Amino acid sequence: DDIIILWVHGEKHLKEFINHFNSGHPRIKFTAETSEHHGSINYMDVSILIDADGHMQYKLFQKPCHSGLLIDFHSAVPMHVKQAVVQSQFLRAKRLSSSDVMQVESELTIRNQLRINHYPDQFIEEASQKADKKNNRRPINPKGASLKIPFKSDTIHTQIQKLVRKYDMPVRIVYEHSGSIKQSLCRSALAHPVCSKMQDSTIRRRGRPRGACMVCLSGGQKSQCSQKNVIYKLTCRECSAEYVGETGRTFEARTVEHNMQARNKSSKSPWGIHYATHHASVRLQLQETAFSAAMVIARATDRARRKLREAVEIKARKPKVNISSGWELL
């Protein structure tokens, strides 16, 4: 990657130094750019130059290929987010500038960029003044929790913030898009996909199909094994006790872990504890599953929704294999 060094031994010795590096391996070649010919060196987002007194000066640098695109002022984004974007740009210009003169040049670059994204001059000026007064250290609230909700309008956002402050809620509001094109599209497949692990049953290893699917072996519903973001139920094959869980990975990958925990009677997992306590004499073979009729109860789009649905199902079903009730419900 890019390396920046301060060289004080002249251009001749610099070339010898680079040639020495390039002689190490025919496929490793270093190139060098110096301030002697260009007057400055651009490193990451900083432009470094040496003034007439021999001192290094710094200012903001943007690559020629930089698109200049930020969140457009007219986009459907909360106003406080737009204010934060503008303030962060001015803070960036301030931190990367070595003097007031360099800061003016850096801020001019930022102002031009913001105007391209349709930010009014008054909005830019107010954000610049707030950035000058802003404390660079962000407050830390260890007790705060994040509440993710869809963004509707700035009016609703203001009402929510008033309620949070009025009742002194230790909550940080985080906004998400209400929907995406991917979520709106339907499946194009006419039928559910066939489990790829069970297609070739002639290849066997230690008595079972190589990499056999635990969901299919347990008698679960076909095509559910490859589903992700699911809340599921497993039934013990020995005593019919139930287990409810959730996973963001494929359903089949999670059942493999449960089966291994039951076979090893792991003391740190629900299935291991259940088999060690109630079925200590049972020795599961590699081709056997600890549960039967693995099935998906519901699906959710993110971890929070999965956890909430899991807690609801545990409360309603009261599964005996679970050792935790999941998220605490009010």
Disulfide bonds with the S-S distance in Angstrom:
none
